[in-house]
């Protein structure tokens, strides 16, 4: 694609919109969760599946989405992803029962898994021939992620408070239809390449992750040593081992074993997974504390989280890159994770008769500072050692790690919170005890991530060293 492509900036608008919407899909539901629980009959322990049904499918199928973009053409897969996301939004908005809601969320996850890697491929194809424009485009595209998270928190509160919770899904329908209408005019047509699809690999890794999350979620009720829990864990292990075997024997694996020879990739993915496993439970239970203990409405809860999310957006866009250039990736990743742990530890002091200003604001801002410092350096640590021909695959793996870490972290924190009273709706004291337990789990995970980053991450790239060249994703097999 020529660097003089006349509609490349309109193309960027469409691609940034996709990034914005996919990330917003993980945050917009937060303040709507209590209303969904009441209307659809979710138990406190099962409510997390409104989030996890999306991220497990999304994370499990990201690598498959990238492979399909290579084989079928990135624009075609990008369009298909939007069609699937719209279909999932229709199902989720119209749901009258918990299982239909989870079905809709899973379908949305499939759409996100097709959209995200295809969007990145199209971005590289559209701007890759002009490094200066590529840098600007990447900055704007990257800024769409924290903007989506911020908008989701606030917009979810507005829609839930003044309309109803189904509108957090309805909003995707007109935006998706407008995006589909714009795609032929502004996005480059990309030819696919011949090759095979590792369907067995995609099914085994997604099924294994889902079983692992299910086992952790159900263990407090069934018993950690019960036959059903042990069978679920065993099934997860079998499927994940099958995935590893498949990657060694098929001609076109989703994650070729050679990718793990990239220096620092495995270590950075561990740290990045722990970051997701700490952040998402904190965000999830903070929403519940604001509404179920402090009595905030949906709009007030969304507004209360804005200082945290705006802080993340401002610091990620305007500060983190400069600090990373000066101090390097590893010091910033370690510092960010430890600061996040400190903020989450502060949340363990929330009270049944507390207030937003006294119990939430300061701790949430410290946590936001840690998140904004850790996210980009930890992700870049995973990509820095990848050669151009493997950069796309490395990106898919690191995104998968974050989503998987988020799902497993939320499942574990929910199980621990439930055992400390988080299921006692209407009892502010017991609910607070349960939420404190969840914040403690998140703080411990963040601290473990900081230690992992300190011990495992390789030496940061010296200041002034150029980042790895952007891959031509049209040529990635």
N, C-alpha and C positions, 0 to 999 in steps of 0.2 A: 504494500500500500504506500503510495507516494506521500512524502511529507507535505505535499501541497494539496492533499485531498481537501476539497473546498468545504466539506461538511464535518471535518474531524472534531470541531469543538461542539457541534450539535451531537455528534456521536458520543463525546465525553459526557454530555448532559444526560443522555439515555443510560450510559453505563454507570455513572455516578448515582443516578436514580435507582438503578438496580441494587447497588451496594447499600444505599440508604434504606431501601425497603426490606431487604433481606435481614439487615441488622435490626431494623425497627421491629421485625416480626418476633424477635426474642425479648424485646423490652415493652412493647405496647400492651402485652397481656398482663403485666405485673399487677397494676392497680385494679384490673378487672377480675382477678382470681377469686376474691371473696364472693362477688356476685355470681360468678359462674358456679362456684361451689354450692351456693344456696339453690340456684335455679336448676342445676343439672344433677344434683345429688352426689357430688364427689365427697368421699371421705377425706379427712385431713391428710391421711397418708397417701391417698391416690391423687390428690390435687396436683402434685408435682408433675404428673404425667402430661398435663396440659403444656408444660414447658419441655419435658423430656421426650415426648412423642415427636416433637419437632427436631430437637437437637440430635437425638440418636439417629434418626433417619438422615438428617442433613449431614452429620459428621460421617456416618457410615457409607454414604453414597457419593461423597465429594470426589474421591479418586475415580469412581466410575463416571461421574459427570465430566471430569477432565478428559478421560479416555474417549468418551463419546464425542466430545467437542473436536478432538483430533480426527476421529474417523468420519463423522457425519458433517463436519463443518461447524465452526463456532457460532455463526449467526443462526443457523438452523436450530442448534441445541439451545441457544439463548432464547429464541422464540418459543420453543417447546417448553422450556422451563417456566416462562411467564404464563403460558396456557395452563400448565399444571398448577402453578401457584394460584391462579384465579379459581380453578376448579376446587382446590382445597379450601380456599377462602369461602366459597359458596357453601360447601359442606359444613365448615366450622360455624359459619354465621347462622345457618338454618338448624343446627343441632338441637334436638329436644331431649337428648340423653347423653350420658357421659361417654359411652363407647363411640357414638357418632362424632362427638366433639374430638376425641382422640384420633379417629380416622381422618377427619379433616386436617388436624394438625400434622399427622404423618404425611398426607398428600402435600401439604405446604412444604414439608421438609424435603420431599422429592423435588419439588420445583426449585427450592433454594439450592439444592445440590447440583442441579443442571445450570442454573443461572450464574452462580459464583465463578466457577472455573472458566466458563465460556466468556463471561465479561472480562476477566483478566486476559484471556487470549486475544479478544478483540481489541482491548486497550493496547497491548503490545504490538499487534498487527497495525493498528491505526497510527501509532506514534513512534514505533520502534526505530524508524529510520532517522529520526531527529532527536538525539539525546537530550538536547535542551528542552524541547517541547515535551518529551517523555517525562522528564523530571517534574515539570509543571503539572502535567496531566496526572502523574502518580500522586502528587501532593493533594490535588483537588479530589481525586478518587478516594484517597485514604481519609481525607477529612469527612467524606460522606458517612463513614462508619460511626465515629462518635456523634456526628450530627443526627444520624438515625437513632442511635441509642437515646440521645437527649430528647428528640422529638417524640419517640415512642412513649417515654415515661409521662410526659406532659399531655400528649394527645390522647393516650389511653385514659387518663383521668377525665379529660374534657368529654370524650365520647361516652364513657361509662356513666358519668355524673348526669349529663344532660340529655343523653339519648338512652342507650342501653348497651350492655357488653357485646352483643353481636356486631355492633358497629366497629369494633376494633378489627374485625375481619372484613366487613363490607367495604371499608375504605380501600382495600387492595383491588377491588373489582374495577372501578373506573380508572384508577391509575394504571393497572395492568392492561386494560383495553387501550388506553391512550398510548402506552409504550409499544404494544404490539402494532398499532397503526403507524407509529413513527419508525419502526425498525427498518422496513424496506428502503426508506428514503435516506437514512443517515448512516446506517452501519454497513461496512464493507461485506460483500459476499465472499465467503471463504470456502474453498474446496476442501472436502474431506480426503482422507487417505485410506487406502485399503488396509485391512487388518482385522483381527479378531477382538471380541469383547470378553473379558474375564468375568462372566456372569456368576460363576460359582464362587469366585473370590469375593465379589460384591455381596452376594447372599450370605456367605459364611461370616464375613467380618461384621456386617450389620446385625445378623441374627445373634452372633456371639456377644456383641455389645449390649443388645437389647436384653438378652437373658441375664447378663451380669447385673445390669441395672435393676431388672425385675427381682432378682434374688436378694439384692441389698434392700430394696423397698419392702419386700414381703417378709424378710427375716424377723423383724421385731414381733410380728403377729404369730408367725408359724414356728419361731425358734431358730436360732442360728445353727443348731445341730439337728434340726428336724430332717426327715427324709426328703421332703419336698424342696427345702432350701438347698440341701446337698446335691440333689438331682439338678436343680437349676444352675448352680455353680459348675457342676460337672459338665452340663450341656454347654455352658458358655466356654469352658476350657476346650472342650472337644471341637467346637466350631472355630475358635480362634487358632487352635493348632492346625485344623484343616486349612484355614486361610493361609497360614505360614507354609504348609506343604504345597498348596496350590501355587503360591507365588514362585516356588522353585521349579515346578514342572510344566506350567503352561507357557506357550510361546510369547504371549503378550500380557504379563502379569500387571495388576494394578500398582503394586509396589515391588519392583524388582529387588531382590536381596542386595544387589550392588549399590543401591541408593544409601544403604546404611554404612557404606564405607566413606561417605562424605564426612569430613572432619567436623565434629561437634554437633552433627544433626541429632543423634540419639539423645545426647545430654540436653540440648536446647528444647527438644520435644518433651522431655520429662519436666523441665522447669515450666514450660508453657502449659502443659496439662495441669500441673499443680496450681498455676495462676488461675486458670478457669475453674478448677475445683474449689478454690477459695472464694473467688469473686461472686460467682453465680448464687451459691447458697446465701451469701450475705445480702445480696440484692433481693432475693426471693423472700427471705424471712424479715427483712426490714420493711417490705411492703405489708406483710401480715401483721407485724408489730404496730405499725402506724394505724392500721384499720381495725384490727381485732382487739387491741389493748388500749391505744390512745383514742380510739373512736373517730378517726379521721374518715371523711367521705372519700370517694374515688378521686375527685378533683383535688381536694386538699392533700391527699397522699401523693398524687403526681407532682403537685407544686412543691411539696416538702422535699422531694428527691431532686428537684431541679438544681439546687446549689451544687450537689455532688456531681450530677451529670454534666452541667455546664463547665465546672472546674476541669473535668476530664477532657472535654472537647477543647477548651482553650489551651490547656497545658500540652496535650498531644500535638495540636496543630502548631502552636507558637513557641514551645519551650523545649520539649523533649529532644527534637532533632538537634538543636544547638548544644544541649548538654551532652548528647551522645557523641557529637563531633569533637567535643573538648575532652571528655573523660573516657570515652569508649563504651562499648556495649555491655561488657560484663559488670563493671562497677555500678552502672545505672540499673541493670537488671537485678542485681543483688540488693541494692539500696531500695529499689521500688518494692520488691517483694517483702522486705523486712518492715518498711514503712506501712505497707498494706496490712501486715500482721499486727502492727501496733494499733492501727485504726480499728481493725476488727476486734482486737482485745478490748478496746474502749467500749465497743458495743455490748460487751458482756455485762456492763454495769447498768443496762436499761432497767427501769423500775415499773411495777404495775401501775403506779400513780404518777409516772413521770411526765415529761413534756418534750416536745420536739427540740426546743432550744437547749434544754439542760441535758437531755439524754441522747440525742441523735446527731445534732448539727455538727459539733466539733469532731466527733469520731468519724462521721461520714465524710467530712472534708479531708481528714487525715488519710482515710482509706482511698479516697479519690486521688489524692496526691500520689500515693503508692502505686495505684493502678496506672496512672498516666505515665509514671516514670518507668514502670516495668514492662508494659505491654509491647511497645515497639522494639526496644532493645532485645527482649527475649525472642520475639519473632524473628528479628533480623539475624540473631545469632544462629538460628537454624538455617537461614538462607545464605549466609555469608560464604560458607565453604563449598556451596554447590556450583559445579561448572555450568555454563550456560545451557547445555543440553539437558540438564537435570533440574534446573531452577524451578520449572513449572511443577514437576513432581514433588520437589521439596516443599514448595508452597502448599500444595494439596495436603501433604502429610502433616505439616504444622497446623493448618486449619483444622484438620481432623482431630489432632491431639487436643486442641483447645475445646472443641465441641464434646469429645468423649470425656475429657476431664471434667467439664461442666456437668455433664449428666451423672457421672459416677459420684462427684463431689456432692451434688444436690441430693442424690439418693442416700448417701451415707449420712449427711447432715440431717436429713429428714428422719431417718431411722433413729438417730441419737436424740433428736429433739422430741420425737414421739415417746421415747422411753422416759423423758423428763417432764411430760405434761403438755406437749404441744397439741395434743388431740382434744384437750379439755375446753372446747368452745364455750364461751360465756364465763369462764373462770379466769379472770385476769392474772391472778397470782400464778396459777399453774401454767397458763400460756406463756407468761414471761419467763418462767423457769425453763420451759422448752425452747424458747427462742434464744435465751442466753446460751443454752447448750449448743445450739446450732452455730451461733457466732463464735463460740469457743472452738468448735471443730474447724470452722473456716480459718480462724486465726492460726491454729496449729498447722493447717495445710499450707497457708501462706508462708509461715516460718520455715516449714520443711522445704518449700520451693526456694526460699532464699538460701538455705544451706546447700541445696542441690545445685543452684546456680553458682555459688561460691566454689564448691568442690569440683563440679563437673564441667562447667563451661570453659571453653578454651580461651586463651589470651585474646583480648579484644584487638581489633584491627587498629593500627596506629592512626592517629588523627591525620587527615589529609589523604589517606589511601582511598582510592576509588572503590566503590562497591562493585560487585560482580556485574558483568554486562547483562542487560536484559535479554532473555532468550527470544529467538524467533519461534513462537509457539506453532507456526505453520509447519515447522520442520521437525517438531518433537514427535517421535514415533509413539 
